[in-house]
Amino acid sequence: MLFNSWEFLVFFAGIFGLYCTLAVRAQNVLLLLASYVFYGWWDWRFLFLMLLSTVVDYTVGRMMDGADDAKRKRLVWLSVGTNLTILGFFKYFNFFIDSTASALAAVGFEANLPTLSIILPVGISFYTFQTMAYTIDVYRKKMEPVRDPLLFAVYVSYFPQLVAGPIERAQNLMPQFAQKRTITSEKLASGALLVLIGLARKVLIADVVASEVDAAFANPDSMSSMMLVRATILFALQIYGDFAGYSDMARGISRMMGIELMRNFEHPYFSTNITIFWRRWHISLSSWLRDYLYIPLGGNRGPEWFVYRNLLLTMLLGGLWHGAAWTFVVWGALHGGALALHKYSLKGKRPPMKPPLDSPASIAKAAGGWAFTMALVLLAWIFFRAPDFATAFGVISGIFELRGGLSLGAWALPIGMSAIVLFIDIPQYITKDHTVMLRWHWVLRGLSYAGLILLMVLMRSNQDVPIIYFQL
């Protein structure tokens, strides 16, 4: 059930009308039932996997309460092992079987290893990471274990962020589920605005360019160099519109119900270096990788080369988290290598989120940093989008072969889509407020809303385009 579907509109309208009339515990019961209906709409059989994670991690959390250190360690490994086994089987079983067979074939052994027809459950990468974070935080004594099973079940399955994040921490959501939610006109207005912005990113940007991107990556050899550059830029716009749009809609839907989700994107394409990019792109994942992988590996401690190793390993595994293919590992390696090189260049300093622009030299430096960062990000997106290495290298070689052919009119689409992104992002970036449109004069605000809605009606794709992260 997509947020931008009529089915979801009917589903949410019915849920919201009833939700507003109930007390806190009854609201949580409704949220749990609604979340299981929402997830089961895709395939009810996989509800049992989510239920298994819920039962195991709730039980582990309760059993760690008052246990000695040795038992707590065994319990947290039970949680991590269970979740990684579920994730590993459904997402990576065939990947590792195929990789092993290819490696054996490379050294002269033909191995007929078994493969299975496995359906990838939607959202499994998100809710397994979310539940693991809870048990690890309880183990680290950063929070008390949750005693109410209903509260924990809602935390795991909460439908606005269930299938594509953000990957929430229990410390943020649990207190909100436990307390009375006040639904105000301000929350309704700002939530509805976030939904509108998210719909615009998804329907007006991501869905419109999807067919162009698909065509280019399906047959890069037939494309001119500039058409391949165009397709790469369009994919950068597609994945940002798709994923940031989903996150905006998730936040807006949740806010209307009185529950605040974290910001998952903070205008990453304005970044002037790769470190800032990863502070702004998929923030819930990058902070998860930092807290539960990078720091346990050693983080910034130890010899300097340890730090670079930790960065590279974290991003390699982060790439693999995105998808069961070596192209995602290369995507992670490119970002990990770039992060390590940038950290080396800083000599221990922390780059500001917004570099100063108080002189021609600082402006030129920021512009150069932005251009270099975007070139690296676009190169890495090629591996992220390509179904295999042959396609990825076909796109890259096609760009550098300088094959001719591209009319000026072909740039209308990327320019138009970029203009919409800038119209939304620049005011938010300047004010650090994602609902800044609410403060605009009512005439400008009305024209902006009407314009976005009209463009969505006129340009909406005839086909439902699935969220990219649903397929990873």
Secondary structure, DSSP 8 states (H G I E B T S, - for coil): --TTSHHHHHHHHHHHHHHTTS-HHHHHHHHHHHHHHHHHHHHGGGHHHHHHHHHHHHHHHHHHTT--HHHHHHHHHHHHHHHHHHHIIIIIHHHHHHHHHHHHHHTT-------------TTHHHHHHHHHHHHHHHHTTSS-----HHHHHHHHH-GGGTTT-----HHHHHHHHHS-----HHHHHHHHHHHHHHHIIIIIIIHHHHHHHHHHHH-GGGS-HHHHHHHHHHHHHHHHHHHHHHHHHHHHHHHHTT-------S-GGG-SSHHHHHHHSSHHHHHHHIIIIIHHHTTT-SSHHHHHHHHHHHHHHHHHHH-SSHHHHHHHHHHHHHHHHHHHHHTT----SS----SHHHHHHHHHHHHHHHHHHHHHHHHHH-SSHHHHHHHHHHHHTT-----GGGGHHHHHHHHHHHHHHHHHHHHT-TTGGGGS-HHHHHHHHHHHHHHHHHH--SS----GGGG-
